[in-house]
Amino acid sequence: MYKVVVIGGGWSGCAAAVSARKAGAEVTLLEKTDMLLGLGNVGGIMRNNGRFTAAEENIALGAHELFEITDRCARHVNVDFPGHKHASLYDVVKVEPQVRRLLKDMGVDIRLMSRAIDVEKRQEDPVIVDRIILAGGEIIEGDVFVETTGSTGPMGNCLTYGNGCCMCILRCPAFGPRVSITQKAGKSDIMGRRKDGAFGAFSGSGKLEKGSLSDEIRQQLDEYGVAVIPVPKEEIVPEKLDLKVCQQYALTEYAENIVLLDTGYAKIMTPFFPLESLRRVPGFENARYVDPYAGGKGNSIRYLSVAERENSMKAAGIENIFCGGEKSGLFVGHTEAISTGSLAGHNAVRYLKGMKLLELPIGLAIGDLIAFANKNLESEEGLMTRYTFAGAEYFKRMKEKGLYSIDREEIRERVKRYGLEDIYSEKLI
Ligand SMILES: Cc1cc2nc3c(=O)[nH]c(=O)nc-3n(C[C@H](O)[C@H](O)[C@H](O)COP(=O)(O)OP(=O)(O)OC[C@H]3O[C@@H](n4cnc5c(N)ncnc54)[C@H](O)[C@@H]3O)c2cc1C
């Protein structure tokens, strides 16, 4: 049987595993920690702004399973908050076990605490990889590989480009550092930049324990899913907006207020907030961070490890590695990771069968985002931009191009017109 090996079990790796399995391949998924979903264990915002369109495009293309889970686990739907409309907020505690069960039931061989550290190549120029070596020495053979290791950390990067290890969900001190597989195969990674030219970017939010907040704030979160609390003038630090990954939240409202969202925890929409200063805000007198644990001091550093790739998600110069998620561009978001991961997994199977690789048309938001983000990596400015359906530059483009819609039928029709309805459900092997 044909074998696909996915390296990295975040949203993009899980999506790649699902689409490759649906296309008929044997799939092994390697994840360095003891949980799937990576950063998906601490996010939660779905369907805000253009992400609604992208979620529905994925569903029409046949990648519906993961959205069914995030929709089912939503604590709140149709939430508006500054700059964002019709968001749904999934419960970050409930989603991972459900995704794990889905993958298991589909027959994906999930290998947790399996950190890839190197590759063995069968051929140079173009490179063909045939084995992955795990920390500990085990060798995993495959016919084609999908790299979805993300771009977060390792600790050295958080130290050099951030405020040190902030003890984020990836828990590098316990499970070991992220490793770039395309780099091990001989290709250099592209590094994203901030507005001031510095490398990487701070993750843009953290979680507070809801029980550590005032009754009033908690009630607001439980009832509406959102709470916007003004920050006293002396505690406002507008420069923090330039640090963040998530340019869709780099609006003045986010500097002048504490914006909280209910994802099971109270998601605080700022990269970090010194605890002493936070506790001076009424209602936060006892506030406590649960993610990252050192959220009073810093946050994880991302976007230092992007592979050069084609719009089919195949890594440039490597015959049999595809990539998805943050590894495949300066993308922000679960929806973006699922969109790119699903295509990468599907194309990995097309490669095995010797079929033409699928490129999604730019008349679909997903195809346009994939092509636009790729093209923009060629410029300095493009390296300072982040790409998301949820806001900033790309959402503006989506609206200008008439790609943004919240009409499910219209979105399905669009996918149908390109002859792509349920393409990810076709068994190729
Ligand atoms: C604090 C925070 C809040 C966020 N909130 C939201 C939100 O609300 N909504 C939203 O849409 N987006 C949010 N995002 C962004 C979003 O989570 C990410 O862009 C997206 O989930 C990235 O998915 P990924 O699969 O590309 O990477 P990751 O989630 O980073 O997954 C990569 C996986 O690969 C594993 N790995 C790495 N190296 C190896 C190796 N060598 N061997 C094996 N495994 C390896 C890692 O352990 C990890 O599980 C948030 C991000 C953060 C940090």
The ligand as a Gaussian input file, in Angstrom:
#p B3LYP/6-31G(d) Opt

LIG

0 1
 C       -1.778000      31.702000      21.630000
 C       -2.339000      31.508000      20.238000
 C       -3.676000      31.755000      19.986000
 C       -4.197000      31.567000      18.707000
 N       -5.512000      31.763000      18.502000
 C       -6.071000      31.485000      17.299000
 C       -7.456000      31.540000      17.125000
 O       -8.209000      31.825000      18.053000
 N       -7.973000      31.253000      15.884000
 C       -7.172000      30.914000      14.851000
 O       -7.676000      30.637000      13.753000
 N       -5.822000      30.851000      15.005000
 C       -5.257000      31.110000      16.209000
 N       -3.913000      31.012000      16.381000
 C       -3.067000      30.654000      15.227000
 C       -3.229000      29.186000      14.889000
 O       -3.299000      28.457000      16.082000
 C       -2.074000      28.659000      14.044000
 O       -1.782000      29.520000      12.974000
 C       -2.388000      27.264000      13.474000
 O       -3.066000      26.474000      14.431000
 C       -1.078000      26.625000      13.043000
 O       -1.273000      25.274000      12.746000
 P       -0.065000      24.396000      12.181000
 O       -0.603000      23.020000      12.068000
 O        0.507000      25.029000      10.984000
 O        1.096000      24.480000      13.273000
 P        1.170000      24.021000      14.839000
 O       -0.120000      24.173000      15.512000
 O        2.370000      24.744000      15.368000
 O        1.486000      22.488000      14.737000
 C        2.749000      21.966000      14.476000
 C        2.856000      20.639000      15.206000
 O        4.071000      19.997000      14.813000
 C        4.677000      19.423000      15.951000
 N        6.106000      19.294000      15.638000
 C        7.026000      20.276000      15.465000
 N        8.222000      19.748000      15.137000
 C        8.048000      18.406000      15.104000
 C        8.915000      17.335000      14.801000
 N       10.200000      17.537000      14.496000
 N        8.428000      16.056000      14.850000
 C        7.104000      15.843000      15.169000
 N        6.253000      16.845000      15.467000
 C        6.709000      18.105000      15.410000
 C        4.352000      20.395000      17.074000
 O        4.441000      19.794000      18.338000
 C        2.924000      20.808000      16.718000
 O        1.964000      19.959000      17.311000
 C       -3.343000      31.155000      17.657000
 C       -2.000000      30.897000      17.917000
 C       -1.495000      31.056000      19.207000
 C       -0.060000      30.743000      19.473000

